[in-house]
Each structure stands twice: as C-alpha cells, then as structure tokens.
Amino acid sequence: MKLTSFGAQVIYGLIIGVILGIFAKNMGDGNWLATLLDTLGSDYVALLKVLIPPLVITAVVTSIANLRQVTNAARLAAKTLIWFAITAFFSVLAGILVGLVFKPGLNGGIEGTAEAPSAVGSWWAFLNGIIPHNILGLEANTKLVDDAASTSLSFSVLQLLVISIAIGIAAIKVGEKAEPFIAFNQSLLEIIQKVLWWIIRLAPIGTAALIGTAVATYGFDAMGALGKFVLTIYVGLAIVLGVIYPIALKTNGISVLHFYRKVWPVTSLGFVTRSSMGVMPVTEQTTERMGVPQSFASFAVPLGATTKMDGCAAVYPAAAAIFVSQFYGVPLNFTDYILIVLVSVLGSAATAGTTGATVMLTLTLSTLGLPLEGVGLLLAIEPIIDMGRTAVNVTGQALVPLIVSKRENILDQEQFDREVEPVAA
C-alpha cells in the first residue's frame, strides 16, 4: 500500500484518533477536545446518511433497469441470493462457535441490571415495516423534551427498497416510453455518487473523530467489563474474514490475497463509517475493478448493502444470544441453535443497511424467549463492535458478486489479475 494512498490515510486517521481520544479522556468530562471530536464525528456520519434515500432509489432503479442487458438475469439474481444465504449460514455458525468456546456471559465482571429497549424487533413488525407508508418511506417521531415537542424525520431503507424495486420493474414493463426516466435516473445516480465520494474523501478526518470519540467516551472501562464479549465478537468476525471467505474464494478458484488487496478500501471504510449504504458506491466501484460486469455489480451491490449482513445479522446476534443466555442462566438447547441460524439467514434485511444491529438482536432474543434486558448490557460497547461488524458486512457484499461472476463465467479475469488501482475520485 502506498504511504499516500487513500487507504493509508484512513489508517493514519485511525491512529491519530486513538491518540486524541486518550488525551480527551484524560482531560476530564466536557472538555473542548472531546466536544470537537464528537461534533466532527457526528457531522461526518450525518453527511453520509443524508444521501442514503436518493442513493437507494436511484441505485436500485438503475440496477433493475441494467438487468435488461444481462443474459440469464433471473439466474444471476437467484444465485446471488443463494450465496448470500450460504455465507450467512457459515457466518452464524462462527458466531455460535465463538460464543460456546469463549462463554462471554460467564464471569465477565459485569455488574448491575439493564432495562429492556423501548423498540423491540418482531417478525410481524418486520413484515409490516416492509409495506411503504408513503412514497419516500418517511417516518415522523415526536418527543416531548422539557415541555416542548420536538419532531424528527427518519426513513425506512426497507420501504425505500420495496418502492424502488416496484418502480424499476414498472419502468422495464413500460418499455420505450420509460427510457427518458431511466436515463435521468442513471444520470442522477452518477451525480449522487460523485457528491457522496466527496464526503467519503473526508474519511480520514471522520475516522480520527469517530475513533477519538469512542476512546474518549468509553475509554477502556467498557472494554474491561465487557472485554470478553468484545474479544468473542472480533474472533468470530476474524473467522469469517480469515477462514470462511478465503475458503469460498479458493473453492471458486479466486486468489484470496488479490481479493483482499483490492477490497481493502471497502473494508476500511466500512470499519470507520459503520454504514453499508454510505460505503456502497465504493463497494460497487471496487467490484467492477475486480472484473465483475457493471450491469451485474449495479444490481448485486445495492441489494447486498440492504440485505447482506454477515457481521450484524449473523456473527453478532448468535454470539450475543449465547452471551445473554449465559448471563441470565437460561440454557439453550439444540432447537434454539437451529432457530438462531434460521433467524440470522432469513432476517438479515432487518438491519436495513444502516448503523447498528439492535433490531436484529431483539428479534433473535424474542424468538428464543431470552430476556430483552440483555440488549441494554451491550449498549456501552455498541460503537466498538459495530465497526468490526460493518467491515465484515461490506467485505461480504463485494465477495458474493465476485464469486457469482466467476461461477457464471462472466468475470473479466484479466481485470481481476491487474495490480491494485487507486479508487477513482
């Protein structure tokens, strides 16, 4: 890696952030450095999130329209979903394995009790949440703070996905009359991706701020109390990145080392931003640079960014469920482990491509009948483990299109074998 490359700059930001975070932690509560890091980090994440709604709509509509140019499009789509499930299956097994080996819920030094989360995932709520409530998938939340009402708007990525798929299919069905709309949508997508790339170029600064805030806020206290669980999660994620993905690559005749060299910008940005959707343009560009046809990459990557979550929806809920069962003394039987696998493989879309996996964890715990208060115990280390989870998520989102392209003989092998090129601005 060149010392001046974008990936190297992100690493520099990571190191600087840790150093600044230690200084901010030692300066005491409410100091100017901690405030500065928190503000910069929050603003960076906000900039990434603000473009997610138009990015989802334009990317999904364009990807569906591009499938017209792909031979055996239905076959490719089916194989993509199958490989999503295969890698999710082995990832959740890794989560169960590390949970049983490390036993993070036993003698972890964790004291006190925690409250159950106010929002709990359920299968009915998940299915109901897919149905769009308005054309933009917007939701309004009103809170009463100091006798004053405060209303904030949010969006549902799943609802946006459903709306976008419907519009994309309708555009194909309309035919020639829809060509101007498709061309406009493709042009708008290019513009959105260019603006998003400008934001992504700020990643070294965002990295320093986000890591610095995590260190200053949580220090090593949370790591001390929940360090065993953090270690458990990261070992599970390492198994996915270092064992499961390499086996999948080698089985399909793909160079493991070359893949990881090329996917590094995606993995590192996922670690920092904690947002699969925010990193999606880089993921798509990277898969194309690995030789995946643009028409297929533009379909598989947006789909993966909303539904392919090996870190958040497989390793984490499996290990966390075992942690909660051990902490509260509720034994799990073989049927429970089967349920963990089914929930993880089928419920990945519940994470919706944005930061956090609380919904997926509550969905798993409620399915198993485990105490939801266990979610509260893990909130202190949520940002720390979410970085690793998202890094695995986005790496898997680049892995599957590459494998499917190789198996379907549409991969440009010469392009894949080329030396690593810098990500274009």
Buried (B, 14 or more C-beta within 10 A) or exposed (E): EEEEBBBBBBBBBBEBBBEBBBBBBEEEEEBEBBEBBBEBBBBBBEBBBBBBBBBBBBBBBBBBBBBEEBEEBEEBBEBBBEBBEBBBBBBBBBBBBBBBEBBBBEEBEBEEEBEBBEEBBBBEBBEEBEEBEEEBBBBEEEEEEEEEEEEEEEBBBBBBBBBBBBBBBEBBEEEEEBEEBBEEBBEBBEEBBEBBBEBBBBBBBBBBBBBBBBBBBBBEEBBEBBBBBBBBBBBBBBBBBEEBBBEBBEEBEBEBEBBBEBBBBBBBBBBBBBBBBBBBBBBBBBBBBBBBBEBBBBBBBBBBBBBBBBBBBBBBBBBBBBBBBBBEEBEBEEEBBEBBBEBBBBBBBBBBBBBBBBBBBBBBBBBBEBBBBBBBBBEBBBBBBBBBBBBBBBBBBBBBBBBBBBBBEBBBEEEBEBEBEEBEE
